[in-house]
Amino acid sequence: MSIGAIDTGRIEAMVAQLKAAAAQTKPASINPAGEAGLNTRKVEGANSFHSILKTSLDQVNQVQQQGSQMAQRFEMGDPSVSLPDAMIALQKSSIALQSTIQVRNKLVSAYQEIMAMGV
């Protein structure tokens, strides 16, 4: 399902990848010398999370640019652009930005919650 330019399926896929990555990570291991060492294993899916996030942000940027261009064309008197079309494009860009901000807020909140956990 797609809301404006943000594909909610991709967000759900990102959440699933985060859950899978969290399930795969192991706590600090103890090496033969008895020292606690961090597990340096590469988490799979980190690159795909980055690419999905970047793609989503690029889509929001594209929707905002299209809305601005449509509004500018209407203001310049382009007969092919009607007021309702310009207003709809601007509202789509506004909704896409608001949705992105809400996703960012959730990610920051989750990060702060994780950082506040005791080890």
Secondary structure, 3 states (H helix, E strand, C coil): CEECCEEHHHHHHHHHHHHHHHHHCCCCEECCCCCEECCCCCCCCHHHHHHHHHHHHHHHHHHHHHHHHHHHHHHCCCCCCCHHHHHHHHHHHHHHHHHHHHHHHHHHHHHHHHHHCCC
